[in-house]
Amino acid sequence: MKLWTGRFHKELDKKTNDFNSSIRFDSRMAKEDIEGSIAHATMLGACGVIDQKEAERICAGLEGILADLESGALEIDPEAEDIHTFVEAELTARLGDAGKRLHTARSRNDQVALDDRLYLRKQCGMLYGQIKELIEVLCKKALDYKGAVMPGYTHLQRAQPITFGHHLMAYAEMFQRDLARLKDAAQRMNVCPLGSGALAGTTYPLDRAMSARLLGFDDYTHNSLDGVSDRDFCMETAAAVAIAMVHLSRFSEEIILWCSWEFKFIELDDAFSTGSSIMPQKKNPDIAELVRGKAGRAIGDLTTLLSMMKGLPLAYNKDMQEDKEAVFDAVDTLHMCLTAFVPMVDTMKVLPENMRKAAAKGFINATDCADYLVGKGLPFRDAYKVTGALVAYCIDHDLTLETLPLEEYQKFHALFAEDVYQAISLDTCVNGRKVPGGPAPENVEKEAQRVLALMQDAVWPYDEGGETP
């Protein structure tokens, strides 16, 4: 039975009903729908809108439905229009007229807005925990390889020497911003739309603050039109997810490069690699490649939400039913990717000797050579020109700055002395970059410890919910 059949004389066409129905994807919000209904019924009883004993019966009936759903004793009817209709119909079947009173002073519009918020609040908390775990893995690996010299790149060309630990901590910074975005989105999400009705509130004397408090919200929405038509929290969640997926995709791209024979900086554990059906030597980074590919999916989900909302007048429109599949897919995608990605990074084998060999080539200490001349009193632009000429000479004669004889150095400038070799050594180049944020091993250790301490204090603030009704 549809909740809206009183106005109509004919049943909805079967194919149209299937098109209109949302039970196939909003059934995942069954628990949140029931939690919201328990809070609503509790508030109705406390305010005298319905009899207190009936409110208690309704709450007990809803708790029974939830218990039966969780145990498998009750299955969701796939023919139901949506999860809200299913729960109310089941409650009415169990309680009779008492069940019909649950929807007093409530519309499906404020009900679905509530369920969305409750569900996404939990999902953001789950993602927060996974990203936090990834950051901790990165910090611990950074500590292990704080002194492992590798080439840093610009334009995918060897540029300057850094350490592997410093490189990993760059991603730790990105993922910390993702944590902040999730928490920030949840803060604006954490207001209760119950009491907004269909769009214009209700004449019943509701205690909206009580409903909000019971469900763990910081406040209730302060405009009934906005209360039912706001989906900013869906778009913000999808945006936070999409950015996190972009970060995972960038990291995946580097992992794919690093475990190629051309780089061979790392080797992925067998548990996170696959082989070829025809080439027996292959060990493919399929997990990283899938994560890289799925980033496009998350970006598409965000685009769907933005496009769906951009032309909607106030208040509720059926278009907004499209919010769920997009934001659910975004959340599911990030969750699935992190589930595989975190242990992949944790178990990967790092090959620091290969990194160092790569760092020894490509003249990535050229800037330090120029800085050496600056330290001797030469203006930087002149030192830059001298060093560029040195590099060109070395390339032409199959030499490096480390193997170029001192007498050749001195042909380019008299300021060069024996101490140039110490100045341009990779360890000197890395260890001397002690400026805050630089790659010196002592900096990497300090930053990794700082971030680990931050993760100890990084707690998702919405896990406990509200008061017990």
C-alpha positions as CSV (number, residue, x, y, z in Angstrom):
1,M,0.0,0.0,0.0
2,K,1.4,3.4,-1.0
3,L,1.3,6.1,1.6
4,W,-0.3,8.5,-0.9
5,T,-3.1,6.4,-2.4
6,G,-6.0,8.4,-1.0
7,R,-5.9,10.9,-3.8
8,F,-5.7,8.3,-6.6
9,H,-8.3,5.9,-8.2
10,K,-5.9,3.6,-10.0
11,E,-2.9,1.6,-9.1
12,L,0.5,2.9,-10.3
13,D,1.6,1.2,-13.5
14,K,3.9,-1.8,-12.7
15,K,6.8,-0.5,-14.8
16,T,6.3,3.0,-13.5
17,N,6.3,1.7,-10.0
18,D,9.6,0.0,-10.5
19,F,11.0,3.2,-12.0
20,N,9.7,5.3,-9.0
21,S,10.7,2.8,-6.3
22,S,13.9,3.4,-4.3
23,I,13.8,0.3,-2.0
24,R,16.6,-1.4,-3.9
25,F,19.1,1.2,-2.7
26,D,17.6,3.0,0.3
27,S,17.0,-0.3,2.1
28,R,20.5,0.1,3.4
29,M,19.2,2.9,5.6
30,A,16.7,0.6,7.5
31,K,18.5,1.1,10.8
32,E,18.7,4.8,10.5
33,D,15.1,5.0,9.5
34,I,14.1,3.1,12.6
35,E,16.4,5.1,14.8
36,G,14.8,8.3,13.5
37,S,11.3,6.9,14.0
38,I,12.0,5.9,17.5
39,A,13.2,9.4,18.3
40,H,10.2,10.9,16.6
41,A,7.7,8.7,18.4
42,T,9.5,9.4,21.7
43,M,9.2,13.1,21.1
44,L,5.5,12.9,20.1
45,G,4.7,11.1,23.3
46,A,6.7,13.5,25.5
47,C,4.9,16.5,23.8
48,G,1.4,14.9,24.2
49,V,0.8,14.8,20.5
50,I,0.1,11.1,20.8
51,D,-0.5,9.0,24.0
52,Q,2.6,8.3,25.9
53,K,1.8,4.6,26.2
54,E,1.2,4.4,22.5
55,A,4.5,6.1,21.9
56,E,6.1,3.4,24.0
57,R,4.4,0.7,22.1
58,I,5.5,2.2,18.8
59,C,9.1,2.4,20.0
60,A,9.0,-1.2,21.2
61,G,7.5,-2.3,17.9
62,L,10.2,-0.5,16.0
63,E,12.9,-2.1,18.1
64,G,11.4,-5.5,17.3
65,I,11.5,-4.8,13.6
66,L,15.1,-3.7,13.8
67,A,16.0,-6.8,15.8
68,D,14.2,-9.1,13.3
69,L,15.9,-7.4,10.4
70,E,19.4,-7.8,12.0
71,S,18.7,-11.5,12.9
72,G,17.3,-12.3,9.4
73,A,13.9,-13.2,10.8
74,L,12.4,-10.4,8.7
75,E,13.4,-9.6,5.1
76,I,12.8,-6.3,3.4
77,D,10.0,-6.5,0.8
78,P,11.5,-5.7,-2.6
79,E,8.1,-4.6,-3.8
80,A,7.9,-1.8,-1.2
81,E,8.1,1.7,-2.6
82,D,10.9,2.7,-0.2
83,I,12.3,1.8,3.2
84,H,10.1,4.3,5.0
85,T,7.0,2.7,3.6
86,F,8.2,-0.8,4.4
87,V,9.0,0.0,8.0
88,E,5.7,1.8,8.6
89,A,3.7,-1.0,6.9
90,E,5.4,-3.6,9.0
91,L,4.8,-1.6,12.2
92,T,1.1,-1.2,11.4
93,A,0.8,-4.9,10.6
94,R,2.2,-5.6,14.1
95,L,0.5,-2.9,16.1
96,G,-2.6,-1.9,14.2
97,D,-3.8,1.7,14.6
98,A,-0.9,2.5,16.9
99,G,1.5,2.0,14.0
100,K,-0.5,4.4,11.9
101,R,0.2,7.2,14.4
102,L,3.9,7.1,13.9
103,H,3.8,9.4,10.9
104,T,2.0,12.1,12.8
105,A,3.6,15.5,12.2
106,R,6.1,14.0,9.8
107,S,6.5,13.9,6.0
108,R,8.6,11.5,4.0
109,N,10.5,14.7,2.9
110,D,11.9,15.4,6.4
111,Q,12.1,11.7,7.1
112,V,14.4,10.9,4.1
113,A,16.5,14.0,4.8
114,L,17.0,12.7,8.3
115,D,17.9,9.2,7.2
116,D,20.4,10.5,4.7
117,R,22.1,12.6,7.4
118,L,22.2,9.7,9.9
119,Y,23.5,7.2,7.4
120,L,26.2,9.5,5.9
121,R,27.4,10.6,9.4
122,K,28.2,7.0,10.2
123,Q,29.8,6.3,6.8
124,C,32.0,9.4,7.1
125,G,33.1,8.1,10.5
126,M,34.0,4.8,8.9
127,L,36.1,6.5,6.2
128,Y,37.7,8.7,8.7
129,G,38.9,5.7,10.6
130,Q,40.3,4.1,7.4
131,I,42.2,7.2,6.3
132,K,43.5,7.6,9.8
133,E,44.9,4.1,9.6
134,L,46.5,4.8,6.3
135,I,48.2,7.9,7.7
136,E,49.6,5.9,10.6
137,V,51.0,3.3,8.2
138,L,52.6,6.1,6.2
139,C,54.2,7.7,9.3
140,K,55.6,4.4,10.5
141,K,57.1,3.6,7.1
142,A,58.5,7.1,6.9
143,L,60.3,6.6,10.2
144,D,61.7,3.3,8.8
145,Y,63.0,5.0,5.7
146,K,63.7,8.6,6.9
147,G,67.3,8.4,5.6
148,A,66.7,6.4,2.4
149,V,67.8,8.8,-0.4
150,M,65.8,8.8,-3.5
151,P,65.4,11.2,-6.4
152,G,62.7,13.8,-6.1
153,Y,61.0,14.6,-9.4
154,T,59.4,17.5,-11.3
155,H,57.9,16.8,-14.7
156,L,58.8,13.2,-13.9
157,Q,62.4,14.2,-14.4
158,R,65.0,13.7,-11.6
159,A,65.2,17.0,-9.9
160,Q,66.7,17.0,-6.4
161,P,67.6,14.4,-3.8
162,I,65.0,13.7,-1.0
163,T,64.3,10.6,1.1
164,F,61.6,8.0,0.7
165,G,60.3,8.9,4.2
166,H,59.9,12.5,3.1
167,H,58.0,11.4,0.0
168,L,55.6,9.3,2.1
169,M,55.0,12.1,4.5
170,A,53.8,14.3,1.6
171,Y,50.9,11.8,1.2
172,A,50.3,11.9,5.0
173,E,49.8,15.6,4.6
174,M,47.2,15.1,1.8
175,F,45.3,12.5,3.8
176,Q,45.2,14.7,6.9
177,R,43.4,17.3,4.8
178,D,41.0,14.5,3.8
179,L,40.3,13.8,7.5
180,A,39.6,17.5,8.0
181,R,37.2,17.6,5.0
182,L,35.2,14.6,6.2
183,K,34.9,16.1,9.7
184,D,34.0,19.5,8.3
185,A,31.3,18.0,6.1
186,A,29.9,16.1,9.0
187,Q,29.7,19.2,11.2
188,R,27.4,20.9,8.7
189,M,25.5,17.6,8.2
190,N,24.9,17.3,11.9
191,V,21.6,19.2,12.1
192,C,18.2,17.6,12.4
193,P,15.5,18.2,9.7
194,L,12.7,16.5,11.6
195,G,9.8,18.9,12.1
196,S,10.3,20.5,8.7
197,G,7.4,18.4,7.4
198,A,6.8,18.4,3.7
199,L,8.1,21.9,3.4
200,A,6.2,24.2,5.8
201,G,6.6,22.6,9.2
202,T,3.5,21.6,11.2
203,T,0.8,22.9,13.5
204,Y,1.6,20.3,16.1
205,P,3.5,21.5,19.2
206,L,6.7,19.6,18.5
207,D,9.9,19.7,20.5
208,R,12.4,19.8,17.7
209,A,15.3,20.3,20.0
210,M,14.4,17.0,21.8
211,S,14.4,15.1,18.4
212,A,17.8,16.6,17.6
213,R,19.2,15.7,21.0
214,L,17.9,12.1,20.9
215,L,19.7,11.6,17.6
216,G,23.0,13.2,18.5
217,F,22.6,16.3,16.4
218,D,24.1,19.6,17.3
219,D,21.0,21.6,16.3
220,Y,17.9,21.4,14.2
221,T,17.4,23.1,10.8
222,H,16.1,26.6,11.1
223,N,14.2,26.9,7.8
224,S,11.6,24.2,6.9
225,L,12.1,24.7,3.1
226,D,15.9,24.3,3.4
227,G,15.4,21.5,5.9
228,V,13.8,19.2,3.3
229,S,15.6,20.4,0.2
230,D,19.2,20.7,1.4
231,R,21.6,18.2,-0.1
232,D,24.7,20.2,0.4
233,F,25.9,17.5,2.9
234,C,25.6,14.8,0.1
235,M,27.6,17.0,-2.3
236,E,30.2,17.9,0.4
237,T,30.6,14.2,1.3
238,A,31.0,13.2,-2.3
239,A,33.5,16.1,-2.8
240,A,35.6,15.0,0.2
241,V,35.5,11.4,-1.1
242,A,36.4,12.5,-4.7
243,I,39.4,14.5,-3.4
244,A,40.6,11.6,-1.2
245,M,40.2,9.3,-4.3
246,V,42.4,11.7,-6.3
247,H,45.0,11.5,-3.6
248,L,44.8,7.7,-3.7
249,S,45.0,7.8,-7.5
250,R,48.2,9.9,-7.5
251,F,49.8,7.6,-4.9
252,S,48.7,4.6,-7.0
253,E,50.3,6.1,-10.1
254,E,53.6,6.4,-8.2
255,I,53.4,2.9,-6.8
256,I,52.8,1.6,-10.3
257,L,55.9,3.4,-11.5
258,W,58.0,2.4,-8.5
259,C,57.4,-1.3,-8.9
260,S,58.2,-1.3,-12.6
261,W,61.6,-2.6,-13.7
262,E,62.4,0.8,-15.0
263,F,62.3,2.2,-11.4
264,K,62.2,-0.9,-9.1
265,F,62.0,1.2,-5.9
266,I,59.5,-1.1,-4.3
267,E,58.1,-4.6,-4.7
268,L,54.4,-5.3,-3.8
269,D,53.6,-8.3,-1.7
270,D,52.2,-11.2,-3.6
271,A,48.9,-10.9,-1.7
272,F,48.4,-7.5,-3.5
273,S,49.6,-8.4,-7.0
274,T,48.4,-10.5,-9.9
275,G,50.0,-12.4,-12.7
276,S,49.5,-12.7,-16.4
277,S,47.5,-15.4,-18.2
278,I,50.3,-15.7,-20.8
279,M,53.5,-14.0,-19.6
280,P,54.8,-16.0,-16.6
281,Q,57.3,-13.3,-15.6
282,K,54.7,-10.7,-14.9
283,K,53.7,-9.3,-11.5
284,N,51.1,-6.7,-12.0
285,P,50.1,-3.9,-9.6
286,D,46.4,-4.5,-10.3
287,I,45.2,-3.1,-6.9
288,A,46.9,0.2,-7.5
289,E,45.6,0.3,-11.1
290,L,42.0,-0.4,-9.9
291,V,42.2,2.4,-7.3
292,R,43.5,4.8,-10.0
293,G,40.6,3.8,-12.2
294,K,38.0,4.0,-9.6
295,A,38.9,7.6,-8.8
296,G,37.1,8.5,-12.0
297,R,34.0,6.8,-10.7
298,A,34.0,8.9,-7.5
299,I,34.5,12.1,-9.5
300,G,31.5,11.0,-11.6
301,D,29.4,10.6,-8.5
302,L,30.2,14.1,-7.4
303,T,29.4,15.4,-10.9
304,T,26.0,13.6,-10.8
305,L,25.1,15.2,-7.5
306,L,26.1,18.7,-8.6
307,S,24.3,18.4,-11.9
308,M,21.2,16.9,-10.3
309,M,20.9,19.8,-7.8
310,K,21.9,22.8,-9.9
311,G,18.4,23.4,-11.4
312,L,16.0,22.4,-8.6
313,P,13.6,25.0,-7.2
314,L,12.6,24.8,-3.5
315,A,11.5,22.6,-1.9
316,Y,11.6,18.9,-2.4
317,N,11.7,17.4,-5.9
318,K,11.7,13.8,-6.9
319,D,15.0,14.4,-8.7
320,M,16.5,14.4,-5.2
321,Q,16.0,10.6,-5.0
322,E,19.0,10.4,-7.2
323,D,21.2,11.7,-4.4
324,K,21.4,8.3,-2.7
325,E,22.9,6.1,-5.4
326,A,25.5,8.6,-6.3
327,V,26.7,9.4,-2.7
328,F,26.4,5.8,-1.6
329,D,28.5,4.7,-4.6
330,A,31.1,7.3,-3.7
331,V,31.3,6.2,-0.1
332,D,31.4,2.5,-1.1
333,T,34.1,3.1,-3.6
334,L,36.5,4.9,-1.2
335,H,35.8,2.3,1.5
336,M,36.5,-0.6,-0.9
337,C,39.7,1.1,-2.2
338,L,41.0,1.9,1.3
339,T,40.3,-1.7,2.4
340,A,42.8,-3.0,-0.2
341,F,45.1,0.0,-0.3
342,V,46.1,0.3,3.4
343,P,47.5,-3.3,3.7
344,M,49.1,-3.0,0.3
345,V,51.2,-0.1,1.4
346,D,51.9,-1.6,4.8
347,T,53.3,-4.8,3.3
348,M,55.2,-3.4,0.3
349,K,58.9,-4.1,0.3
350,V,61.1,-1.0,-0.1
351,L,64.4,-1.2,-2.1
352,P,66.5,1.7,-0.8
353,E,69.6,0.6,-2.6
354,N,67.8,1.0,-6.0
355,M,66.5,4.4,-5.0
356,R,70.0,5.5,-4.1
357,K,71.4,4.3,-7.4
358,A,68.8,6.3,-9.2
359,A,69.6,9.3,-7.1
360,A,73.2,9.1,-8.0
361,K,72.3,9.7,-11.7
362,G,70.6,12.6,-13.3
363,F,72.6,15.4,-11.7
364,I,70.1,16.0,-9.0
365,N,72.8,17.6,-6.9
366,A,73.3,20.4,-9.4
367,T,71.4,22.9,-7.3
368,D,73.7,22.0,-4.4
369,C,76.7,22.6,-6.6
370,A,75.4,26.1,-7.4
371,D,74.8,26.7,-3.7
372,Y,78.4,25.7,-3.1
373,L,79.6,28.5,-5.3
374,V,77.1,30.9,-3.7
375,G,78.7,30.0,-0.4
376,K,82.1,31.0,-1.8
377,G,80.7,34.4,-2.7
378,L,79.5,34.0,-6.3
379,P,76.0,35.5,-7.0
380,F,73.4,32.8,-7.5
381,R,72.6,33.6,-11.1
382,D,76.3,33.3,-12.0
383,A,76.6,30.1,-10.0
384,Y,73.6,28.7,-11.8
385,K,75.2,29.4,-15.2
386,V,78.5,27.9,-14.2
387,T,76.8,24.7,-12.9
388,G,74.7,24.4,-16.0
389,A,77.8,24.5,-18.2
390,L,79.4,21.8,-15.9
391,V,76.4,19.6,-16.4
392,A,76.5,20.0,-20.1
393,Y,80.2,19.1,-20.1
394,C,79.6,16.0,-17.9
395,I,76.9,14.8,-20.3
396,D,79.1,15.2,-23.3
397,H,82.0,13.3,-21.6
398,D,79.9,10.6,-19.9
399,L,80.8,11.9,-16.4
400,T,78.8,13.0,-13.3
401,L,79.5,15.8,-10.9
402,E,80.8,13.3,-8.4
403,T,83.3,11.8,-11.0
404,L,84.4,15.0,-12.7
405,P,88.1,15.7,-11.7
406,L,88.8,18.8,-9.7
407,E,91.0,20.3,-12.4
408,E,88.1,20.2,-14.8
409,Y,85.9,21.9,-12.1
410,Q,88.5,24.7,-11.9
411,K,88.4,25.3,-15.6
412,F,84.9,26.5,-15.1
413,H,85.6,28.6,-12.0
414,A,88.5,29.1,-9.7
415,L,86.3,29.0,-6.6
416,F,86.0,25.2,-6.9
417,A,88.2,23.3,-4.3
418,E,88.4,19.8,-3.0
419,D,85.5,20.4,-0.6
420,V,83.1,20.5,-3.5
421,Y,82.8,16.7,-3.4
422,Q,81.6,16.8,0.1
423,A,79.2,19.6,-0.7
424,I,77.6,17.7,-3.6
425,S,77.4,14.2,-1.9
426,L,73.8,12.9,-1.8
427,D,73.9,12.6,2.0
428,T,75.1,16.2,2.4
429,C,72.4,17.4,0.0
430,V,69.6,15.7,1.9
431,N,71.0,16.2,5.5
432,G,71.6,19.9,4.9
433,R,67.9,20.6,4.0
434,K,66.9,21.2,7.5
435,V,64.5,24.1,6.8
436,P,61.1,23.2,8.3
437,G,59.2,21.1,5.9
438,G,62.5,19.9,4.2
439,P,63.6,16.3,3.6
440,A,66.4,16.1,6.2
441,P,66.0,12.8,8.1
442,E,65.7,14.6,11.4
443,N,62.8,16.6,9.9
444,V,61.1,13.5,8.6
445,E,61.4,11.9,12.1
446,K,60.0,15.0,13.8
447,E,57.1,15.3,11.3
448,A,56.2,11.6,11.4
449,Q,56.1,11.6,15.2
450,R,54.1,14.9,15.2
451,V,51.5,13.4,12.8
452,L,51.3,10.1,14.8
453,A,50.6,12.1,17.9
454,L,47.9,14.0,16.0
455,M,46.3,10.7,15.0
456,Q,46.2,9.6,18.6
457,D,44.0,12.6,19.3
458,A,42.0,12.3,16.0
459,V,38.6,11.0,17.2
460,W,35.4,10.9,15.2
461,P,33.1,13.0,17.3
462,Y,29.8,11.5,16.2
463,D,30.0,7.8,17.0
464,E,28.0,7.7,20.2
465,G,24.8,9.2,18.8
466,G,22.4,11.0,21.1
467,E,20.6,10.3,24.3
468,T,18.8,7.0,24.9
469,P,15.1,7.6,24.3
